[in-house]
C-alpha cells in the first residue's frame, strides 16, 4: 500500500515527537544531575568547614583555659600584685619578666609560647614596657591597638597585624585581692591556630580591620577576598572566581562580644574538582542522550510503520463517525425542536383554556341562580361546576409543570416560619367537612425557620396534607413531625389508611399515575409530581418513606434558614 501524504506526515510527527521527548528528558537529567552534584559538594564542604572550625574552637578553649589560669596565678604573685596595687609601675615589667620567662622562652612547639605581653592600666590604656625588658617586639602603632575603651571584666579575644603575620591577642583581667575589683589587665599575644595544617585542600586565614591574612593565597586572591568580606555577613557563604577558577568562601566570627575589633575566620575552598566532575558528567549525559536520540529515531520509524495501518483505518472510520455524528446531531436538534414545540403547545393550550373554563363556570353559576330551576337540575349544574373546578385545577397544574420543565420558574427564597405554615394548614384541614373525625398530631418545635417561597411551600405542604386526609380512614390519625440533619430539616407527614400497593410505590411520583387505592378519590395524578419538583427547586427532596397496610408516610426536606441558631 502506498503511503498517503497524511500518513507520511504522521510518521514525521511521531519521529519529531519522540526526539523532542528524549531531548527534554536528557536536558532535565543533565540539569538535575549537575544540580545534585553541586549541592552534594557544597554540603560536604560545609560539613568539613564546620568540623575544622569546631576543632579550632576546642583548641582555643583549651588554650584560653590555660591562659586564664596562668593570668590568675600571675595576679597572685606578690611581686606583680604589689607593683599593681602599690602603683609601683616601674617594677611591674621587671617582676613580670621573671614570672613570664617560661612563657616567653618556651620551645617553638610549645602551645602556650607567647610572642609578646603588655599590661593595661585601670583606664584600659597600655602601660609601655621599659627599655631592657623583653616583653616582645611591638611598634608604637601596634601597642596603641592593644588599648581598650574600658578595662574588661572578662577575657577578651582579638587579632593584631604585625611583622611576620597575624597575632592572636588575649586580654585577661587582674583582680585585686583586697577590693576584688579589676585593677589591670594582662594582654598576651600568640601565634594564631594554624587551620591550614589540619585541613584538606582548604586555605584559611583571618580578616580584621579591613585586612586579610591568608598566607597560602596569592596577592590577587587576598585583594579580592578582602574586598568581598566587607559586604558578606558573618556565617554566610558565597562563590567567587579566583584566577579563573570558582571558589567557595565561608566566613565565621571568631570573637563575638569582644572589645577588640571583630575578626573573622575566612576559609576558601576550590571548586575545581567539583567543576571537573560536573563537566565529566555533562559529557557522559550528552553522549547517552545522542545515542538515545539515534535509537529513538530508528524506533520511531518502526512504530510509525506499525501505526500507519490502524491510523489509515481510523481515518476512514473517523469519516464515517463524523457523518453519523452529524446525522445524530440533526436528529437531536429535531427532537429538541419538537420537544420545545410540545412544551410551548402544552403551555399555550393550558393558558388558552383558562379563559373559556372561567367563562363556562361563571355561566353555570349564573344559570344555577335562574328561577324555575328544579332540585335535580341544580344538582346536575353543581356536578358540572365541580367538574369545571377540577378542570381548572388540572389546567393550573399543567401550566405549572410546563414552567418547571422549561426552567422558567424562579423562586424568591426568603426566611419562612415553618411552624406558622403548619398551624395554618392544620386549621384549614380541620375546617374541611368530615375532617373533625381525624386526629392531627403535630411534633414540630417552635420557631423553626426554613428557606422557601411562601406560595409554593404552601402548595407542597397542602398537597401532602390533602393526600393524608383523602386516603385516610374514619377516625384516623395524621402525624406531622420535623427533624434537623445538619443544615437541612426533614418534615414527615404520615397517615393511617390502606397503604399504597407495593407495585405502585415506584411510580407514585409519575405524572397522571394513580394507584388502585385512589381510584375512588378525587384527583388527576399530578399533585405528588408537582410537589416533588417544587421541593427539588427549593434545594430539598420529597420521597416516600414507607407505605404498608395501616400507615403511609412521606418525607420532604428543606434548607434551614439559620442552622446554628436553630441548633
C-alpha positions in Angstrom: 0.0 0.0 0.0 1.4 3.4 -1.0 1.7 5.8 2.0 -0.6 8.8 1.6 0.8 12.3 2.4 -1.2 12.3 5.7 0.3 9.0 6.8 3.8 10.3 5.9 3.2 13.4 7.9 2.0 11.3 10.8 5.3 9.3 10.7 7.3 12.5 10.7 5.3 14.0 13.6 5.9 10.7 15.6 9.6 10.9 14.9 9.9 14.6 15.9 7.7 14.0 19.0 9.9 11.2 20.2 13.1 13.2 19.6 11.7 16.2 21.5 10.7 14.0 24.4 14.1 12.3 24.6 15.8 15.7 24.2 13.7 17.2 27.0 14.4 14.1 29.3 18.1 14.4 28.5 18.2 18.1 29.3 16.3 17.5 32.5 18.6 14.7 33.6 21.6 16.9 32.9 20.3 19.8 34.9 19.2 17.6 37.8 22.5 15.7 38.0 24.5 18.8 37.8 22.4 20.5 40.5 22.6 17.4 42.7 26.4 17.1 42.4 26.8 20.8 43.2 24.6 20.5 46.2 26.5 17.4 47.4 29.9 19.1 47.0 28.7 22.2 48.8 27.2 20.2 51.6 30.5 18.2 52.0 32.5 21.4 52.0 30.2 22.9 54.6 30.5 19.9 56.9 34.3 19.8 56.5 34.4 23.5 57.3 32.2 23.2 60.4 34.2 20.2 61.7 37.5 22.0 61.3 36.1 25.2 62.9 34.9 23.0 65.8 38.4 21.5 66.2 39.8 25.1 66.2 37.3 26.2 68.8 38.2 23.2 71.0 41.9 24.1 70.8 41.0 27.7 71.6 39.1 26.7 74.6 41.9 24.5 76.0 44.5 27.3 75.4 42.2 30.0 76.8 41.5 28.0 79.9 45.3 27.6 80.4 45.9 31.3 79.9 43.1 32.3 82.3 44.6 30.0 84.9 48.1 31.5 84.2 46.7 35.0 84.4 45.1 34.3 87.8 48.4 32.8 89.1 50.3 35.8 87.9 47.9 38.1 89.7 48.6 36.2 92.9 52.3 36.6 92.6 53.3 39.0 95.4 55.8 40.9 93.2 53.3 41.6 90.3 50.4 42.1 92.7 52.4 44.5 94.9 53.6 46.5 91.8 50.0 47.0 90.6 48.3 47.7 94.0 51.1 50.0 95.2 51.2 51.7 91.9 54.9 50.8 91.5 54.6 50.5 87.8 58.4 50.8 87.3 58.7 47.4 88.9 55.8 45.8 87.0 57.6 44.7 83.9 60.8 43.6 85.6 58.8 41.5 88.1 56.7 40.1 85.2 59.8 39.3 83.2 60.9 36.8 85.8 57.4 35.4 86.3 56.7 35.0 82.5 60.2 33.8 81.5 59.0 30.3 80.9 56.0 31.6 78.8 58.2 33.8 76.6 61.1 31.4 76.2 59.3 28.1 75.6 60.2 26.0 72.6 58.8 26.7 69.2 56.4 23.8 69.5 55.2 24.9 72.9 51.4 25.5 72.7 51.5 28.4 75.1 54.5 30.2 73.8 53.8 34.0 73.8 55.0 36.4 71.2 54.6 39.5 73.5 52.8 40.7 76.6 51.7 44.1 77.8 49.7 45.4 80.8 46.7 47.7 80.7 46.0 50.3 83.4 42.7 51.0 85.1 41.6 53.1 82.1 42.4 50.4 79.6 45.5 52.2 78.3 48.7 50.3 77.5 51.4 50.6 80.2 54.5 50.8 78.0 57.4 48.3 78.6 60.6 50.0 79.8 63.8 49.6 77.9 65.8 46.5 78.7 62.8 44.3 79.4 62.0 41.6 76.9 58.2 41.9 76.6 58.1 41.1 72.9 58.6 43.4 69.9 55.7 45.8 69.1 55.8 49.2 67.4 54.1 52.2 68.9 51.2 51.9 66.5 50.8 48.2 67.3 50.9 48.9 71.1 48.2 51.6 70.6 45.9 49.0 69.1 46.0 47.0 72.3 44.3 49.7 74.3 40.6 49.3 75.1 37.8 51.8 75.7 37.4 50.4 79.2 39.1 47.8 81.4 37.5 44.5 80.6 35.9 42.4 83.4 36.1 39.2 81.4 38.5 37.7 79.0 38.7 39.4 75.6 39.9 38.0 72.3 41.3 39.9 69.3 43.7 39.8 66.4 46.6 42.2 65.6 48.5 42.6 62.4 52.3 42.7 62.9 55.5 42.0 61.2 55.5 38.3 60.1 51.8 37.8 60.1 48.8 37.9 62.4 48.9 37.5 66.2 46.1 36.4 68.4 45.7 38.6 71.5 44.0 37.6 74.8 43.3 40.2 77.4 42.7 38.7 80.9 41.6 40.8 83.9 43.7 41.0 87.1 41.6 41.3 90.2 42.6 43.0 93.5 42.8 40.7 96.5 41.6 43.5 98.7 38.7 45.1 96.8 38.0 42.2 94.4 37.8 44.7 91.6 39.6 44.6 88.3 42.7 46.8 88.7 44.6 45.9 85.5 44.7 43.5 82.6 47.4 41.5 81.0 47.4 41.3 77.2 49.2 38.3 75.7 50.0 37.7 72.0 50.2 34.3 70.5 50.6 32.8 67.1 47.0 32.1 65.7 46.0 28.5 65.4 47.1 27.0 62.1 44.0 25.7 60.5 45.8 25.0 57.2 47.9 22.4 58.8 44.8 20.3 59.6 42.7 21.0 56.5 42.5 19.1 53.2 42.5 21.4 50.2 41.3 24.4 52.2 43.0 27.8 52.6 42.2 29.5 55.9 43.0 33.0 57.2 41.9 35.8 59.4 40.2 39.1 58.3 40.1 42.0 60.7 40.1 45.8 60.4 39.9 45.6 56.7 43.0 43.4 56.3 43.2 39.8 55.4 46.0 37.4 56.5 45.9 34.4 54.2 49.5 33.0 54.0 48.9 30.4 51.3 46.9 32.6 48.9 48.2 34.9 46.1 48.1 38.7 46.3 45.2 38.8 43.8 43.2 36.3 45.9 43.9 38.3 49.1 42.8 41.6 47.5 39.6 40.1 46.0 38.7 38.3 49.3 39.4 41.4 51.4 37.0 43.4 49.2 34.4 40.6 49.3 34.5 40.3 53.1 33.3 43.9 53.5 29.9 43.1 52.2 29.5 39.5 53.4 27.6 38.9 56.7 29.1 36.5 59.2 28.2 32.8 59.0 27.4 33.1 55.2 28.9 31.5 52.2 29.4 32.7 48.6 31.1 31.8 45.4 33.8 33.8 43.8 36.2 33.3 40.9 39.9 33.5 41.7 42.4 33.1 38.9 39.6 32.0 36.6 38.5 29.1 38.9 35.4 29.1 41.1 36.0 29.0 44.8 33.6 28.7 47.7 34.2 31.2 50.6 33.0 30.7 54.2 33.3 33.2 57.0 32.8 32.8 60.8 33.1 35.4 63.6 35.9 34.4 66.0 35.5 36.9 68.8 31.8 37.7 69.5 31.1 40.3 72.2 34.8 41.3 72.3 36.0 44.9 72.9 38.7 44.3 70.2 37.8 44.8 66.6 35.7 42.0 65.1 37.8 39.2 63.5 36.6 36.6 61.0 37.9 33.2 60.1 37.9 33.1 56.3 38.0 29.6 54.6 38.4 29.3 50.9 37.6 26.0 49.1 38.5 25.4 45.5 35.7 24.1 43.3 38.0 22.9 40.5 37.4 19.3 41.3 33.7 19.7 41.5 33.7 21.6 38.2 35.7 18.9 36.6 33.3 16.3 37.8 30.3 18.3 36.5 32.0 18.6 33.1 32.6 14.9 33.0 29.0 14.1 33.9 27.7 16.6 31.4 29.6 14.9 28.6 28.5 11.5 29.7 24.9 12.5 29.8 25.1 14.3 26.4 26.7 11.2 24.9 24.0 9.0 26.3 21.4 11.5 25.0 22.8 11.4 21.5 22.7 7.6 21.5 19.2 7.6 22.9 18.1 10.1 20.1 19.6 7.8 17.4 17.9 4.8 18.9 14.6 6.7 19.3 14.8 7.8 15.6 15.2 4.2 14.5 12.4 3.0 16.8 10.1 5.8 15.7 10.3 4.5 12.1 9.2 1.1 13.2 6.5 2.5 15.5 5.2 4.8 12.7 5.1 1.9 10.3 3.1 -0.2 12.6 0.7 2.7 13.4 0.2 3.7 9.8 -2.3 0.9 9.0 -4.6 1.4 12.0 -4.3 5.2 11.6 -5.4 4.9 7.9 -8.3 2.7 9.0 -9.0 5.1 11.8 -9.2 7.9 9.3 -11.8 6.0 7.3 -13.7 5.2 10.4 -13.5 8.8 11.6 -15.1 10.0 8.4 -17.9 7.5 8.9 -18.2 8.6 12.6 -18.3 12.3 11.6 -21.2 11.5 9.2 -23.1 9.5 11.9 -22.5 12.3 14.4 -23.8 14.9 12.0 -26.9 12.7 11.5 -27.3 12.2 15.2 -26.9 15.9 15.9 -29.5 16.7 13.3 -31.9 14.1 14.8 -31.2 15.5 18.3 -31.8 19.0 17.1 -35.1 17.9 15.5 -36.1 16.2 18.7 -35.2 19.3 20.7 -37.3 21.4 18.4 -40.2 19.0 18.7 -39.8 18.9 22.5 -39.8 22.7 22.7 -42.8 22.9 20.4 -44.6 20.3 22.6 -43.8 22.3 25.7 -45.0 25.5 24.1 -48.1 23.8 22.9 -48.9 22.4 26.4 -48.3 25.8 28.0 -50.2 27.7 25.3 -53.1 25.3 25.4 -53.3 25.4 29.2 -53.2 29.2 29.1 -55.8 29.4 26.4 -58.2 27.0 28.2 -58.2 29.1 31.4 -60.5 31.8 30.0 -63.2 29.5 28.5 -63.2 27.4 31.6 -63.7 30.5 33.7 -66.5 31.8 31.4 -68.1 28.3 31.5 -68.1 28.2 35.3 -69.5 31.7 35.6 -72.2 30.8 33.1 -73.1 27.7 35.1 -73.2 29.5 38.3 -75.5 32.2 36.8 -77.7 29.5 35.2 -78.0 27.9 38.6 -79.4 31.1 40.1 -82.2 31.4 37.4 -85.7 31.0 38.8 -87.7 27.9 37.9 -84.8 25.5 38.3 -85.7 22.2 39.9 -83.7 20.5 42.6 -82.5 17.8 40.1 -81.4 20.4 37.6 -79.5 22.3 40.3 -77.7 19.1 41.4 -76.7 18.4 37.8 -75.4 22.0 37.5 -73.5 21.6 40.8 -71.8 18.5 39.3 -70.9 20.5 36.2 -69.4 23.3 38.3 -67.4 20.7 40.3 -66.0 19.3 37.0 -65.1 22.7 35.8 -63.3 23.3 39.1 -61.3 20.1 38.6 -60.6 21.0 35.0 -59.3 24.5 36.1 -57.1 22.9 38.7 -55.7 20.5 36.2 -55.0 23.3 33.8 -53.3 25.2 36.5 -51.1 22.2 37.3 -50.3 21.7 33.7 -49.2 25.3 33.4 -47.0 25.0 36.5 -45.5 21.8 35.1 -44.7 23.4 31.7 -42.9 26.2 33.5 -41.0 23.7 35.6 -40.0 21.7 32.5 -38.9 24.8 30.7 -36.8 26.0 33.7 -38.7 29.3 33.8 -39.9 29.0 37.3 -37.7 31.2 39.5 -38.1 31.2 43.3 -37.6 34.2 45.6 -36.2 32.4 48.7 -37.0 34.1 52.0 -36.8 33.2 55.7 -40.1 31.4 56.5 -41.6 30.3 59.8 -42.5 26.6 59.2 -44.4 26.3 62.4 -46.8 29.1 61.2 -47.4 27.4 57.9 -48.2 24.0 59.5 -50.6 25.6 62.1 -52.4 27.5 59.3 -52.7 24.4 57.1 -53.9 22.3 60.1 -56.6 24.8 60.8 -57.7 24.8 57.1 -57.7 21.0 57.3 -59.9 21.0 60.4 -62.4 23.2 58.5 -62.9 20.7 55.8 -66.3 18.8 56.2 -65.7 15.4 57.7 -62.2 16.3 58.9 -63.3 16.5 62.5 -63.1 12.7 62.7 -59.3 12.9 62.3 -56.7 13.3 65.0 -53.8 15.6 63.9 -50.6 15.1 65.9 -48.0 17.8 65.4 -44.5 17.4 66.7 -42.6 20.4 65.4 -40.5 22.7 67.5 -41.4 26.4 67.7 -39.5 29.0 65.7 -38.2 26.6 63.1 -37.3 28.7 60.0 -36.5 27.5 56.5 -35.7 29.0 53.2 -38.5 28.9 50.6 -41.2 30.8 48.7 -44.5 31.1 50.6 -46.8 30.3 47.7 -45.0 27.1 46.5 -44.2 26.0 50.1 -47.9 26.1 50.9 -48.6 24.1 47.7 -46.1 21.4 48.7 -47.5 21.0 52.3 -51.1 21.4 51.3 -50.8 18.6 48.7 -49.2 16.2 51.3 -51.8 17.1 53.9 -54.7 16.7 51.5 -53.4 13.3 50.4 -53.1 12.3 54.1 -56.8 13.4 54.6 -58.2 11.9 51.3 -56.5 8.5 51.7 -57.2 8.2 55.4 -59.8 6.1 57.3 -62.6 7.3 59.6 -61.3 8.3 63.0 -57.8 8.0 61.6 -54.6 9.9 62.5 -52.5 12.4 60.6 -48.9 12.8 62.0 -46.7 15.8 61.3 -43.1 15.8 62.7 -39.8 17.5 61.9 -36.2 16.6 62.5 -33.0 18.5 61.7 -30.0 17.0 60.0 -27.1 19.4 59.7 -28.3 22.4 57.6 -31.4 20.5 56.4 -34.8 20.0 58.0 -36.8 16.8 57.3 -40.6 17.1 57.6 -42.5 13.9 57.8 -46.3 13.6 57.2 -47.9 10.2 57.8 -51.5 9.0 57.9 -53.5 5.8 58.7 -55.1 4.1 55.7 -54.9 1.2 53.4 -51.4 2.0 52.1 -50.0 2.1 48.6 -49.6 -1.2 46.8 -46.0 -2.4 46.5 -46.1 -2.5 42.7 -47.2 1.1 42.6 -44.8 2.6 45.1 -42.0 3.1 42.5 -44.4 5.1 40.3 -46.1 7.2 42.9 -44.3 10.4 41.7 -45.1 9.7 38.0 -47.4 12.1 36.2 -51.0 11.0 35.8 -50.3 7.8 37.7 -52.9 6.8 40.3 -52.7 3.6 42.3 -55.7 1.3 42.6 -56.3 2.5 46.2 -57.1 6.0 44.9 -59.4 5.2 42.1 -62.5 6.5 44.0 -60.6 9.5 45.4 -60.8 12.9 43.5 -57.6 13.9 41.8 -55.8 13.7 38.5 -52.4 12.3 39.4 -50.2 15.4 39.2 -50.1 16.6 42.9 -47.1 14.5 44.1 -45.1 15.1 40.9 -45.5 18.9 41.3 -44.8 18.7 45.0 -41.5 16.8 44.3 -40.4 19.2 41.5 -41.0 22.2 43.8 -39.2 20.5 46.7 -36.2 19.9 44.4 -36.4 23.5 43.3 -36.2 24.6 46.9 -32.9 22.6 47.3 -34.5 19.6 49.1 -36.4 16.5 48.1 -39.7 14.6 48.5 -39.7 10.8 49.0 -42.0 8.0 50.1 -40.5 6.7 53.4 -42.8 3.7 53.8 -46.3 2.5 53.0 -47.9 -0.6 54.3 -51.4 -1.7 55.4 -52.4 0.8 58.0 -49.8 3.5 57.6 -48.2 5.7 54.8 -45.5 8.3 55.4 -43.8 10.9 53.2 -40.7 13.0 53.9 -40.0 16.4 52.4 -36.7 18.2 53.2 -35.9 21.9 53.2 -32.8 24.0 53.8 -32.7 25.7 57.3 -32.6 29.4 57.2 -30.1 29.6 60.1 -29.0 26.1 61.2 -26.7 27.4 64.0 -29.4 29.4 65.7 -31.9 26.6 65.3 -29.4 24.1 66.8 
